Amino acid sequence: MVTDSWTNKLDLDTPAGVALRQLQSALPKDRQFTITLFGSAPIQVAVDRDLLSQDIDLFSDHDELKDFVVKAGLDQDQSDFYIQVCSELNFRTSQRWRTRTQSVQIENCAIILPHPIDILIAKLNRLEEKDLEAFRVVIKKTGHPTEAEMIEELQAAVDLFRPGFDEENAVDMTGNCRRLWPEIFGREIDPRAEIIAPALEIRRKGYELDRPKRDYKRELKEELARYKA
């Protein structure tokens, strides 16, 4: 499991940091706020200030945050570099993400930055060219994730490979891994064989192993069929 932060600096003089300070100045000073970043902004703040994006993706439990973004002049209709207030549901990544965040306090606002590995896993949901660039930048600056780290973390997040609900835009995590590996790790990968099947086997071993009459091979085969390539 990835636990090291990979980076010990948080640069709030970046475009994202400046925008976050601008947002904080528009917040009421009579209570505390907690805001979580995702997308490219945490990488810009924590890894490489030159990784640019046109917006900052964030979420918060504060329902009125969108109003304060407008007050700060940082809504999409107000600024070329804007803040996009999202739902936590938009941050599809490892269930481990809350255990390895960093944070920075700007007066009465706590800014939570997920670990770079969790940002990169989330980028596999889309994997546009700018998402590939995020992988390149993080690896160049930190030496991580290694291929072994990426495989282990994706195994731990295996449920991301399940097909989405009919109402969702289809996310092809398996196909995106096939695209990522030659670009970043220099070889082809079979996600079903190297990520999904081993993860399901680990999960199986954690289930009531004192029941020898169960047909585990059949169950594993049926479970794999739910993770369609």
N, C-alpha and C positions, 0 to 999 in steps of 0.2 A: 504493500500500500504506500502511495506517495504521501509523505508527511512533511518533508522539508519544504520551506517556502520558495526555494529556487532564487529568490531575490529579497533583499532586505531594504530596498529603497522604495519610497512612495513620493513621486514627483508631482506636486500640485501646481507647478508652474507650467504644466502641459495645457493644451487647449481644453482637455476634459477637466482638469483641475480648476482652471480659471472659471469655466462654466459652472462647476459645482459650487465654487465660492459665491458666484453671482446668484445661484439659486438659494444658497443658505442665507444670503442677505435679504431675500424676500420672504423668508419664513418667519412666523411669529416667534418672539423670543421668550414666551412664557411657558414653553414646553419643549421636550426633547423629540427629535425626529431620527429615525433610522432608515437609511436608504441603501439598497443593494444594487451594485452595478453588474452588468454582464455585457456581452458583445465584445467590442474591441477596446472600450474605454479602460477596463482594468489592466489590460496589457500595456496600453499607452502610459498609464500612471505608474505601474509597478515594474515594467520590463524595458520598454523602448518608447521614448517620447515621440519618435519619428513615425510610429505606426499610426496613421491618420484614419479618420472615419468622418462621415458627415453628421453623425449624431451620437448621442449617449443613450444607451438603453438602460433603464433602471426600473425597479419596482419597490413598493413600500406598502405598509399597512395603513398609511394615512390617505384616506379617500380624497381629501381635498388637495393632494399634491399637484394635480394637474392645474389647479387654479393658481398655485404659487409659481409654477413654471411659466404660465402666461404673465403673471405679475412681474417676473424677472426678465421678460422679453425673450424667452428661450423656446417658445412653442414653434412647431414646424412652419407655421404661417408667419412667424416673426423674424426668424433667423436662419441663415444658411447652415450654420452649425447649431443644431437644436437638440433638445432633450425629448426623448420618447418615453413616456410613462407607460409601462407595460404591466402585465400580471406575472406573478411568480410562475404561473403555469407556462409562460413563454420560455422559461429557462429550463430546457430539457437536457439534463446532464446527470452525472452520477449522484446516487443517493448519499454519497459520502461528502458532498460539497460543503455542508455546514460545519464539518469537523476540521476544516483546514483553511478558513478564511483569514484575511488580514483586515484591519480596520484603521481608519484615521478619523480623528475628531475635528470638525470645523465648528467651533463654538458649540451651539446646541444641536448639531447635526452629526450623527455617526454614519460614516460612509463605509459600507462593507464591500470588500473586494474578494470575490471567489479566487481560489487558487488557479494559476494558469492552466493546469491540467483539466480543471472542470470547465473553464472557458473554451478550451480546445475541443473537449468532448462535445460540448453544446454546438460548436461550429460544424461538427460532422452531420448535423441535421440538414444542413443546406449545402455546405462546401462549394461556395463560389470561389472565384480566383482570390478575392480578398481574404477569404477564410484560409486558403492554402498559404497565403502570404503570412498570416498570423502564425501558423505552424513554423514557417521558415524563420521568422523573426525570433520567436521564443527559443527555438533550438539553437539558433546562432548566438543569442545572448546568454543562455543559461546552460546549454548542453543537454537540456531535457525538453520533452520526454524522450527517453531512449525507446527503441522498439519494444523491448521487454516491458518497460513501464506502461507503454500504451496498450499492449495486449492485456496485461494484468488488470489495468483499470477498466478497459472495455469489457472484460469478462465479468468484473464486479458490477457493471452497468448493463448486463446482458438484456434486460427487459426493454431497453431502448431499441433493440432490434425487432421487437414485435411489430406486426403491421398496425397502422393507426386505425382509428375509428373511421367509419365511412364519411363522416362529416368533415374530417380533416383533409388537408392537402397531404398526399402521400409523402412520407419520408423514407427514403431508401438508404438506411444506414449501412446495409450490406454492400450495396453498390458504391456508396461513398467511401467505404473503407477500401474497396478495390481500386478506386481512383486515387485515394490518399497514399497508399503504400508505395507504389512506384515513384511518386513525386517526392516523398519525404524520406522513405526508408530504402529506396532503391531496389525493390523486388516486388513480385506479385504476392498476393495473399488470398487464401480461401477463408473468408470470415466464418463460414459454417464449421469448418474443420478446426480452425485455430483459435476462435473466440467463442462461438456459440456452444458447440458440442462440449468443450472442456468445462465451460461455465455450468452447463446443465448437469454434467457429471458431478461436479463439486457440490451443486445443490442437492442432487440425488443422494449423495453420501451423507448428507445432513438429515435425511428423512428416515426415521424409524428403521434402522438397518437390522433390527432384530426380527424382521418379518421375512423369512427366506422364501415364502411361497409367492411373493410378488414377482412379476416378470419385469425386472428393471430394464432389460434391453428393449422390450416392447414399449414400455413407458417412455424411455428416452427417445426412441424413434418417433413416437407420437408427439412428444413435446417439440422435437426438432421440426416436425412438419408444420408447427404453428409459426415458426420463424422462417417464413418463405423467403427464398433468395430473391 
